[in-house]
Amino acid sequence: MPERLSVIAPAARGREADRVARALASALTGDGLARTVEVENHPGGAGAAALAALAASRTSGAPFTREGGLLVAGMPMVAGAETSGAAPLAESATPLARLVGEWAALAVSADSRLRSFEDFAARLRRDPAGLVVGGRAAGGPDHVLYGMIGKCLGVDARLLEYTGYAGADQAVEALGGGWAAAILAPARVLAAGLASGRLRVLAVSSRERIDGIEAPTLMELEVRLEYADWRGLLGPGEMSAEDREAAVALCDRIDASPRWRELCARQGWERVYLSGDDFRQWLATETERTRGVLYELGLLGSSDTNCRAGCAIRP
């Protein structure tokens, strides 16, 4: 059991990565997996500040079983490294485990003329630039998912019209105000709008239908795409084999933790656990796929992948 852990969030307090970090701290201490846990917030710089803090966490030279740092990472940091020209995330830190993910939903206002996903797809193919879709920040998970959907529908991603907002709640407001024809957002964020009848969901990005949402999956609609906005844990770069083994073992215990599972259910996070070498390999593939979509969206000047597997992303 580590004596002291730092869990680093690449975001300000209250944002998604911070909420995951604080839930982890609660599970680690509450289930006796670590003696003391401190959450550190290092927003900005497309994750660069958080990576610097992670590197600093190993300056004492103590083994991970006594003291260490863990970074809560996810798709926003993968994309941020690509768009900022930094080294891929897996080269800057040590991949340990994928923990949770959130499925996305494609939603419209209740009175929208887009009555089904088929209507949406037909409109997108006919006039991609004329259909404004909103979501969270440009280059983030919602934008990348929209690029993947467009690619799967045979639409040139560079023609897609996307408006990024500070958060999913703001995207919902934009939809209600008529500034977007549709939005992509975490399914849980849409619960209030669905309950009130103000929103309709055309499709979800999950592998199976989501309880409480009457909408098909993209796979059902013959759009061969599953996609989750994931969060996982990274360790400092160049960890010793012993430290990496101890850190992965801790991740295994976190996923099995009753407190952690309860927190995931309460927050609406889907457990998508993958650890060790399996996670490292998955992260490398996910990075390549994300890079390819960002390039096709016009957010990168060059790409070393044509993202041929872009319509087969799996969380």
DRENMI-991418 format. One record per residue: x, y, z of N, C-alpha, C in turn. Coordinates in pm, whole numbers. Layout:
BEGIN
SITE     n_X     n_Y     n_Z    ca_X    ca_Y    ca_Z     c_X     c_Y     c_Z
SITE       X       Y       Z       X       Y       Z       X       Y       Z
...
***
This chain:
BEGIN
SITE     n_X     n_Y     n_Z    ca_X    ca_Y    ca_Z     c_X     c_Y     c_Z
SITE      84    -119       0       0       0       0      88     124       0
SITE      73     214    -100     153     337    -102     127     421      23
SITE     234     478      77     219     565     193     158     699     152
SITE     201     749      37     157     882      -5     143     886    -157
SITE      28     928    -204       2     939    -348     -45    1079    -383
SITE      -2    1126    -498     -57    1248    -557    -138    1208    -680
SITE    -264    1248    -685    -347    1224    -803    -362    1358    -873
SITE    -311    1366    -994    -300    1493   -1066    -412    1503   -1169
SITE    -485    1614   -1164    -592    1640   -1259    -549    1752   -1354
SITE    -555    1731   -1486    -513    1834   -1582    -628    1933   -1608
SITE    -695    1975   -1503    -813    2059   -1517    -840    2132   -1387
SITE    -919    2239   -1396    -957    2313   -1277   -1056    2234   -1192
SITE   -1071    2274   -1070   -1163    2205    -979   -1305    2209   -1035
SITE   -1374    2097   -1027   -1510    2088   -1075   -1524    2034   -1215
SITE   -1415    2034   -1293   -1422    1979   -1427   -1413    1827   -1420
SITE   -1437    1761   -1535   -1452    1616   -1535   -1329    1543   -1480
SITE   -1210    1580   -1526   -1089    1512   -1479   -1071    1532   -1329
SITE   -1108    1648   -1278   -1099    1673   -1134   -1197    1586   -1058
SITE   -1318    1570   -1109   -1417    1486   -1040   -1370    1341   -1035
SITE   -1307    1295   -1145   -1252    1158   -1144   -1140    1148   -1041
SITE   -1052    1249   -1038    -940    1247    -944    -989    1241    -799
SITE   -1092    1319    -767   -1142    1322    -629   -1217    1195    -594
SITE   -1284    1136    -691   -1348    1007    -666   -1242     900    -641
SITE   -1133     905    -716   -1023     811    -695    -963     828    -556
SITE    -942     952    -515    -886     977    -383    -977     920    -274
SITE   -1108     937    -291   -1203     884    -195   -1197     732    -187
SITE   -1189     668    -304   -1183     522    -307   -1051     470    -250
SITE    -942     537    -284    -811     492    -240    -798     496     -88
SITE    -842     606     -29    -831     617     117    -944     541     187
SITE   -1064     547     131   -1178     483     195   -1168     332     199
SITE   -1107     272      97   -1091     127      94    -952      82     136
SITE    -874     175     191    -744     137     245    -641      99     141
SITE    -651     156      21    -556     124     -86    -433     214     -81
SITE    -443     327     -13    -330     418       6    -351     490     139
SITE    -241     525     204    -255     586     337    -301     731     325
SITE    -235     810     244    -276     949     222    -276     977      72
SITE    -374    1054      27    -386    1089    -115    -415    1238    -126
SITE    -338    1305    -208    -357    1448    -233    -395    1468    -379
SITE    -500    1546    -404    -540    1580    -540    -476    1713    -578
SITE    -407    1715    -690    -344    1837    -740    -411    1878    -871
SITE    -445    2005    -885    -504    2058   -1008    -401    2138   -1085
SITE    -377    2098   -1210    -281    2168   -1295    -343    2188   -1433
SITE    -435    2284   -1446    -500    2308   -1575    -407    2384   -1670
SITE    -444    2384   -1798    -374    2466   -1896    -264    2395   -1970
SITE    -228    2457   -2083    -116    2407   -2162    -141    2275   -2229
SITE    -269    2244   -2260    -304    2118   -2325    -250    1998   -2250
SITE    -246    2009   -2116    -197    1900   -2032     -51    1908   -1998
SITE      20    2007   -2053     164    2018   -2028     195    2043   -1881
SITE     115    2127   -1815     138    2157   -1674     119    2033   -1588
SITE      18    1953   -1622      -8    1830   -1547     105    1729   -1567
SITE     154    1719   -1689     265    1627   -1716     391    1670   -1642
SITE     414    1801   -1633     530    1850   -1558     516    1816   -1410
SITE     394    1829   -1356     371    1794   -1216     389    1644   -1194
SITE     349    1564   -1292     367    1419   -1281     514    1384   -1278
SITE     593    1448   -1365     737    1422   -1366     801    1462   -1234
SITE     752    1572   -1175     808    1619   -1048     773    1528    -933
SITE     669    1446    -949     624    1361    -839     723    1249    -807
SITE     820    1226    -896     916    1117    -873    1055    1167    -836
SITE    1064    1297    -800    1195    1354    -771    1257    1297    -644
SITE    1174    1245    -552    1229    1192    -427    1304    1062    -449
SITE    1274     992    -559    1339     865    -587    1284     749    -508
SITE    1180     774    -428    1120     666    -347    1047     569    -437
SITE    1041     441    -401     964     344    -482     816     377    -478
SITE     743     333    -581     600     364    -591     523     307    -472
SITE     570     196    -418     501     137    -304     505     227    -180
SITE     592     329    -183     598     422     -70     542     560    -107
SITE     575     606    -227     533     740    -267     528     746    -419
SITE     426     813    -474     417     821    -619     313     918    -666
SITE     308     935    -798     212    1023    -861     136     951    -970
SITE       8     984    -983     -78     930   -1088    -146    1046   -1158
SITE    -155    1040   -1288    -219    1145   -1367    -349    1093   -1426
SITE    -458    1167   -1403    -585    1134   -1466    -582    1190   -1609
SITE    -580    1103   -1707    -570    1145   -1846    -690    1093   -1924
SITE    -707    1144   -2045    -817    1099   -2128    -802    1154   -2268
SITE    -909    1141   -2345    -905    1182   -2483    -868    1331   -2499
SITE    -916    1423   -2414    -875    1563   -2431    -724    1583   -2426
SITE    -654    1507   -2341    -509    1521   -2336    -443    1458   -2458
SITE    -500    1347   -2507    -448    1286   -2630    -457    1386   -2744
SITE    -574    1447   -2760    -593    1546   -2868    -509    1670   -2844
SITE    -499    1713   -2717    -421    1832   -2687    -275    1816   -2723
SITE    -219    1698   -2698     -80    1673   -2735     -62    1681   -2886
SITE    -160    1628   -2960    -151    1630   -3106    -161    1772   -3161
SITE    -260    1849   -3115    -282    1983   -3170    -174    2082   -3126
SITE    -109    2055   -3013      -3    2145   -2966     134    2108   -3021
SITE     142    1996   -3089     270    1952   -3145     360    1884   -3043
SITE     306    1849   -2926     386    1781   -2824     399    1633   -2857
SITE     483    1566   -2782     500    1421   -2801     370    1350   -2765
SITE     339    1238   -2831     220    1162   -2794     220    1129   -2645
SITE     102    1123   -2588      88    1105   -2444     163     983   -2393
SITE     156     872   -2466     221     748   -2421     373     758   -2421
SITE     429     859   -2488     573     878   -2488     616     971   -2375
SITE     522    1049   -2321     553    1144   -2214     529    1087   -2076
SITE     454     979   -2069     418     918   -1941     404     768   -1960
SITE     380     696   -1851     367     551   -1855     220     510   -1848
SITE     164     452   -1954      24     410   -1950       4     300   -1845
SITE     -96     318   -1761    -124     220   -1655    -259     152   -1675
SITE    -367     230   -1685    -500     169   -1697    -602     267   -1751
SITE    -696     215   -1827    -818     289   -1865    -923     252   -1761
SITE    -989     350   -1705   -1081     325   -1594   -1227     336   -1634
SITE   -1268     453   -1682   -1409     481   -1706   -1428     554   -1838
SITE   -1551     555   -1886   -1585     628   -2006   -1728     678   -1999
SITE   -1760     774   -2084   -1896     825   -2094   -1941     815   -2239
SITE   -2058     756   -2258   -2114     747   -2392   -2173     882   -2430
SITE   -2170     910   -2559   -2224    1036   -2611   -2360    1013   -2676
SITE   -2436    1121   -2686   -2565    1117   -2753   -2573    1231   -2853
SITE   -2634    1204   -2966   -2663    1306   -3066   -2807    1350   -3044
SITE   -2826    1476   -3005   -2958    1523   -2966   -3001    1644   -3046
SITE   -3132    1659   -3059   -3192    1776   -3124   -3302    1828   -3033
SITE   -3354    1948   -3061   -3466    2000   -2985   -3592    1921   -3021
SITE   -3689    1923   -2931   -3810    1841   -2950   -3884    1876   -3078
SITE   -3879    2003   -3120   -3954    2045   -3238   -3869    2045   -3365
SITE   -3751    1985   -3361   -3663    1982   -3477   -3727    1904   -3592
SITE   -3697    1950   -3714   -3744    1878   -3833   -3663    1750   -3856
SITE   -3553    1737   -3785   -3474    1614   -3794   -3538    1513   -3701
SITE   -3625    1430   -3754   -3703    1338   -3672   -3629    1209   -3640
SITE   -3524    1179   -3713   -3451    1055   -3694   -3306    1074   -3735
SITE   -3222     975   -3702   -3084     983   -3745   -3074     979   -3896
SITE   -3165     906   -3959   -3165     900   -4106   -3186    1038   -4165
SITE   -3275    1118   -4103   -3294    1256   -4148   -3166    1336   -4131
SITE   -3102    1318   -4016   -2977    1389   -3989   -2871    1351   -4092
SITE   -2856    1220   -4119   -2754    1173   -4214   -2781    1226   -4354
SITE   -2908    1227   -4395   -2942    1277   -4529   -2909    1425   -4540
SITE   -2942    1500   -4436   -2914    1644   -4437   -2763    1669   -4439
SITE   -2689    1591   -4362   -2544    1608   -4356   -2480    1578   -4490
SITE   -2525    1472   -4556   -2468    1438   -4687   -2503    1544   -4791
SITE   -2622    1600   -4779   -2667    1699   -4878   -2597    1832   -4861
SITE   -2579    1876   -4736   -2523    2009   -4712   -2447    2009   -4580
SITE   -2327    1949   -4576   -2255    1937   -4449   -2224    2071   -4383
SITE   -2192    2172   -4462   -2159    2302   -4404   -2282    2376   -4355
SITE   -2398    2336   -4399   -2520    2405   -4360   -2584    2351   -4234
SITE   -2528    2244   -4178   -2583    2182   -4058   -2488    2210   -3942
SITE   -2526    2301   -3855   -2440    2339   -3744   -2461    2242   -3627
SITE   -2354    2175   -3586   -2357    2083   -3473   -2270    2142   -3362
SITE   -2321    2139   -3240   -2248    2194   -3127   -2201    2084   -3033
SITE   -2115    2123   -2943   -2061    2031   -2843   -1959    2104   -2758
SITE   -1879    2026   -2687   -1774    2089   -2607   -1661    2138   -2697
SITE   -1551    2179   -2639   -1447    2253   -2710   -1404    2189   -2842
SITE   -1372    2275   -2938   -1322    2227   -3068   -1198    2142   -3046
SITE   -1191    2030   -3116   -1079    1938   -3103   -1095    1840   -2989
SITE   -1206    1852   -2912   -1230    1763   -2801   -1310    1640   -2843
SITE   -1356    1562   -2746   -1421    1434   -2778   -1547    1447   -2863
SITE   -1629    1550   -2839   -1751    1565   -2918   -1718    1599   -3063
SITE   -1621    1687   -3081   -1580    1727   -3215   -1520    1608   -3291
SITE   -1434    1533   -3223   -1373    1416   -3287   -1480    1314   -3323
SITE   -1575    1292   -3233   -1683    1198   -3264   -1762    1245   -3385
SITE   -1789    1373   -3395   -1862    1425   -3512   -1782    1399   -3640
SITE   -1651    1417   -3632   -1568    1388   -3749   -1575    1241   -3787
SITE   -1578    1153   -3687   -1588    1010   -3714   -1723     975   -3778
SITE   -1830    1036   -3726   -1963    1011   -3783   -1967    1057   -3928
SITE   -1915    1178   -3952   -1912    1229   -4089   -1834    1137   -4182
SITE   -1719    1090   -4134   -1636    1000   -4216   -1711     872   -4248
SITE   -1779     817   -4147   -1854     693   -4169   -1970     713   -4266
SITE   -2021     833   -4275   -2131     864   -4367   -2080     909   -4504
SITE   -1949     908   -4522   -1892     945   -4651   -1884    1093   -4675
SITE   -1885    1173   -4568   -1880    1319   -4580   -1738    1367   -4555
SITE   -1692    1463   -4634   -1560    1522   -4614   -1561    1597   -4481
SITE   -1480    1552   -4387   -1481    1610   -4253   -1445    1757   -4253
SITE   -1369    1802   -4352   -1331    1944   -4357   -1449    2035   -4383
SITE   -1560    1979   -4432   -1678    2060   -4461   -1774    2067   -4344
SITE   -1748    1991   -4239   -1840    1988   -4126   -1837    2120   -4050
SITE   -1954    2168   -4011   -1965    2293   -3935   -1989    2258   -3788
SITE   -1890    2288   -3706   -1896    2252   -3564   -1869    2376   -3480
SITE   -1949    2395   -3375   -1928    2505   -3282   -1899    2449   -3144
SITE   -1784    2485   -3089   -1746    2437   -2957   -1787    2534   -2848
SITE   -1830    2479   -2736   -1871    2560   -2621   -1787    2522   -2500
SITE   -1794    2606   -2397   -1712    2584   -2278   -1745    2453   -2209
SITE   -1868    2408   -2220   -1908    2283   -2158   -2034    2229   -2220
SITE   -2073    2109   -2179   -2191    2046   -2238   -2319    2122   -2205
SITE   -2326    2180   -2086   -2446    2257   -2050   -2466    2376   -2143
SITE   -2357    2440   -2180   -2366    2553   -2272   -2409    2507   -2412
SITE   -2365    2387   -2451   -2408    2333   -2580   -2558    2307   -2580
SITE   -2610    2256   -2467   -2754    2234   -2456   -2830    2366   -2467
SITE   -2778    2471   -2404   -2840    2603   -2413   -2839    2653   -2557
SITE   -2730    2630   -2628   -2721    2673   -2768   -2825    2602   -2853
SITE   -2846    2474   -2824   -2948    2399   -2898   -3086    2458   -2872
SITE   -3115    2487   -2745   -3244    2545   -2712   -3264    2682   -2771
SITE   -3154    2756   -2787   -3163    2890   -2844   -3164    2893   -2995
SITE   -3150    2777   -3058   -3152    2772   -3204   -3020    2802   -3270
SITE   -2912    2807   -3193   -2781    2837   -3252   -2714    2711   -3307
SITE   -2768    2595   -3276   -2718    2469   -3330   -2837    2383   -3370
SITE   -2821    2308   -3479   -2929    2219   -3524   -2929    2090   -3444
SITE   -2812    2051   -3392   -2797    1929   -3312   -2674    1945   -3226
SITE   -2664    1865   -3122   -2546    1867   -3037   -2500    1724   -3009
SITE   -2373    1712   -2979   -2315    1589   -2926   -2271    1619   -2784
SITE   -2315    1535   -2690   -2285    1559   -2549   -2291    1428   -2474
SITE   -2227    1423   -2355   -2241    1303   -2272   -2389    1276   -2245
SITE   -2428    1151   -2256   -2569    1117   -2243   -2628    1162   -2110
SITE   -2548    1152   -2002   -2601    1186   -1870   -2639    1334   -1860
SITE   -2572    1419   -1937   -2597    1563   -1931   -2736    1596   -1986
SITE   -2789    1509   -2070   -2916    1537   -2138   -3038    1489   -2059
SITE   -3015    1429   -1943   -3125    1367   -1868   -3238    1465   -1839
SITE   -3206    1585   -1792   -3311    1682   -1756   -3389    1726   -1879
SITE   -3319    1751   -1989   -3387    1793   -2112   -3475    1684   -2169
SITE   -3433    1560   -2155   -3515    1448   -2203   -3639    1431   -2114
SITE   -3618    1442   -1982   -3730    1425   -1890   -3837    1532   -1909
SITE   -3793    1655   -1944   -3888    1764   -1962   -3952    1765   -2101
SITE   -3899    1681   -2191   -3953    1677   -2327   -3895    1783   -2418
SITE   -3792    1855   -2374   -3733    1960   -2456   -3634    1905   -2559
SITE   -3584    1786   -2536   -3483    1728   -2624   -3526    1591   -2675
SITE   -3472    1553   -2789   -3485    1418   -2842   -3347    1368   -2879
SITE   -3321    1241   -2856   -3193    1181   -2893   -3212    1100   -3019
SITE   -3125    1125   -3117   -3132    1053   -3244   -3048     925   -3243
SITE   -2939     926   -3167   -2850     809   -3163   -2756     823   -3045
SITE   -2704     709   -3000   -2604     707   -2892   -2481     633   -2941
SITE   -2367     663   -2880   -2240     606   -2928   -2200     478   -2855
SITE   -2287     425   -2772   -2257     307   -2692   -2270     178   -2773
SITE   -2216      70   -2717   -2226     -60   -2786   -2366    -119   -2772
SITE   -2437     -81   -2664   -2574    -125   -2643   -2660      -4   -2609
SITE   -2791     -16   -2624   -2879      95   -2592   -2865     134   -2445
SITE   -2886     262   -2417   -2870     315   -2283   -3005     319   -2213
SITE   -3010     264   -2094   -3134     264   -2018   -3186     406   -1999
SITE   -3314     425   -2025   -3376     555   -2005   -3371     645   -2126
SITE   -3302     602   -2232   -3294     683   -2355   -3348     600   -2471
SITE   -3457     645   -2529   -3519     573   -2641   -3453     615   -2771
SITE   -3337     558   -2795   -3263     592   -2917   -3173     475   -2956
SITE   -3154     452   -3084   -3067     342   -3129   -2920     377   -3115
SITE   -2837     274   -3116   -2693     296   -3120   -2652     326   -3264
SITE   -2536     387   -3277   -2484     411   -3412   -2463     279   -3486
SITE   -2421     176   -3414   -2400      46   -3476   -2530      -8   -3535
SITE   -2642      11   -3464   -2772     -33   -3516   -2806      38   -3645
SITE   -2758     161   -3657   -2788     244   -3774   -2689     221   -3887
SITE   -2607     117   -3873   -2507      79   -3973   -2396     183   -3986
SITE   -2377     261   -3880   -2260     347   -3868   -2167     273   -3773
SITE   -2067     207   -3826   -1987     114   -3746   -1892     191   -3656
SITE   -1949     240   -3547   -1875     328   -3458   -1924     315   -3315
SITE   -1834     287   -3225   -1858     296   -3081   -1754     393   -3026
SITE   -1795     478   -2934   -1700     580   -2888   -1738     627   -2750
SITE   -1640     631   -2661   -1660     683   -2525   -1552     786   -2494
SITE   -1591     890   -2423   -1496     988   -2370   -1437     926   -2244
SITE   -1315     872   -2253   -1259     789   -2148   -1167     866   -2054
SITE   -1146     809   -1937   -1048     859   -1841    -968     740   -1788
SITE    -838     760   -1774    -752     654   -1723    -639     712   -1641
SITE    -545     628   -1604    -433     670   -1520    -300     646   -1591
SITE    -212     745   -1578     -75     736   -1629      20     757   -1512
SITE     136     693   -1521     243     716   -1426     352     800   -1490
SITE     451     841   -1413     562     919   -1470     633     840   -1580
SITE     698     911   -1669     774     845   -1774     890     766   -1717
SITE     929     663   -1789    1045     582   -1754    1035     524   -1613
SITE     917     475   -1577     904     403   -1450     984     273   -1456
SITE    1039     233   -1345    1107     103   -1341    1003      -6   -1356
SITE    1047    -126   -1393     955    -238   -1410     883    -267   -1278
SITE     954    -254   -1167     893    -282   -1037     786    -178   -1002
SITE     816     -51   -1028     720      55    -998     597      43   -1088
SITE     621      12   -1216     507      -1   -1307     419    -118   -1265
SITE     480    -229   -1229     403    -345   -1186     320    -312   -1062
SITE     379    -239    -968     308    -201    -846     194    -106    -877
SITE     216     -13    -972     112      84   -1007      -4      18   -1079
SITE      25     -75   -1170     -82    -146   -1240    -161    -231   -1141
SITE     -92    -294   -1046    -161    -374    -944    -254    -286    -861
SITE    -211    -163    -833    -298     -70    -760    -421     -36    -844
SITE    -403     -16    -973    -517      12   -1062    -616    -105   -1061
SITE    -562    -228   -1061    -650    -345   -1053    -734    -342    -926
SITE    -671    -302    -815    -743    -297    -689    -846    -183    -689
SITE    -813     -73    -755    -910      37    -766   -1035     -10    -840
SITE   -1016     -76    -954   -1132    -119   -1033   -1219    -218    -956
SITE   -1156    -297    -869   -1232    -395    -790   -1291    -335    -662
SITE   -1256    -211    -633   -1299    -147    -508   -1450    -124    -506
SITE   -1520    -172    -404   -1664    -147    -393   -1697       2    -388
SITE   -1614      79    -318   -1639     222    -309   -1625     288    -446
SITE   -1523     248    -520   -1502     304    -654   -1619     269    -745
SITE   -1665     147    -741   -1777     107    -826   -1905     182    -790
SITE   -1924     207    -662   -2039     285    -619   -2030     429    -670
SITE   -1910     486    -662   -1890     623    -710   -1912     632    -861
SITE   -1865     532    -934   -1885     530   -1080   -2034     527   -1113
SITE   -2109     443   -1044   -2254     433   -1069   -2322     565   -1037
SITE   -2281     630    -928   -2342     756    -887   -2313     867    -988
SITE   -2194     867   -1045   -2155     971   -1139   -2200     943   -1282
SITE   -2246     822   -1309   -2286     787   -1443   -2171     749   -1533
SITE   -2059     706   -1472   -1943     664   -1550   -1952     515   -1579
SITE   -1926     479   -1703   -1920     337   -1742   -1780     285   -1715
SITE   -1768     175   -1643   -1638     114   -1620   -1593      42   -1747
SITE   -1479      83   -1800   -1425      25   -1924   -1280     -17   -1899
SITE   -1261     -97   -1797   -1127    -122   -1745   -1039    -200   -1842
SITE    -916    -150   -1855    -813    -214   -1936    -681    -169   -1877
SITE    -589    -263   -1851    -466    -225   -1781    -341    -282   -1846
SITE    -228    -232   -1798     -97    -283   -1839     -70    -271   -1987
SITE     -12    -376   -2045      26    -373   -2186     -95    -361   -2277
SITE    -209    -418   -2238    -330    -406   -2320    -371    -260   -2333
SITE    -365    -187   -2222    -399     -45   -2227    -296      33   -2307
SITE    -169       2   -2290     -65      72   -2365     -86      56   -2515
SITE    -116     -65   -2558    -138     -89   -2701    -265     -19   -2748
SITE    -371     -25   -2666    -495      43   -2704    -473     193   -2716
SITE    -398     251   -2623    -373     395   -2625    -295     436   -2750
SITE    -201     353   -2792    -126     383   -2915    -219     384   -3036
SITE    -309     286   -3043    -405     282   -3154    -502     398   -3148
SITE    -551     429   -3027    -645     539   -3011    -580     672   -3049
SITE    -453     687   -3016    -380     810   -3051    -371     825   -3203
SITE    -339     717   -3271    -330     721   -3418    -465     756   -3479
SITE    -571     694   -3428    -705     721   -3483    -747     865   -3458
SITE    -720     915   -3338    -754    1053   -3305    -676    1149   -3392
SITE    -547    1120   -3412    -464    1206   -3496    -520    1212   -3638
SITE    -563    1096   -3689    -617    1093   -3824    -743    1176   -3838
SITE    -833    1169   -3739    -958    1247   -3745    -929    1396   -3731
SITE    -839    1432   -3639    -803    1573   -3623    -746    1629   -3753
SITE    -666    1549   -3822    -611    1592   -3950    -722    1612   -4053
SITE    -815    1519   -4058    -924    1530   -4155   -1017    1646   -4123
SITE   -1025    1683   -3995   -1106    1799   -3957   -1035    1931   -3985
SITE    -909    1923   -4026    -834    2044   -4056    -767    2106   -3936
SITE    -755    2030   -3825    -696    2084   -3704    -548    2051   -3690
SITE    -496    1969   -3781    -354    1938   -3784    -300    1966   -3923
SITE    -175    2012   -3929    -116    2043   -4058     -72    1921   -4134
SITE     -41    1813   -4062       3    1690   -4127     -34    1573   -4038
SITE     -31    1455   -4097     -64    1334   -4021      14    1217   -4078
SITE      57    1127   -3989     128    1009   -4037      35     888   -4044
SITE     -95     912   -4038    -191     803   -4053    -310     852   -4134
SITE    -365     764   -4216    -486     801   -4290    -612     757   -4218
SITE    -596     697   -4097    -709     663   -4011    -812     576   -4082
SITE    -764     475   -4153    -855     387   -4224    -952     317   -4128
SITE    -910     302   -4000    -997     233   -3904   -1083     330   -3825
SITE   -1099     453   -3873   -1170     556   -3799   -1313     520   -3767
SITE   -1374     429   -3840   -1513     392   -3814   -1523     265   -3730
SITE   -1416     235   -3658   -1420     116   -3574   -1362     144   -3436
SITE   -1378     270   -3388   -1327     305   -3257   -1407     232   -3150
SITE   -1340     170   -3059   -1407      99   -2950   -1351     149   -2818
SITE   -1439     173   -2720   -1392     227   -2593   -1315     122   -2513
***
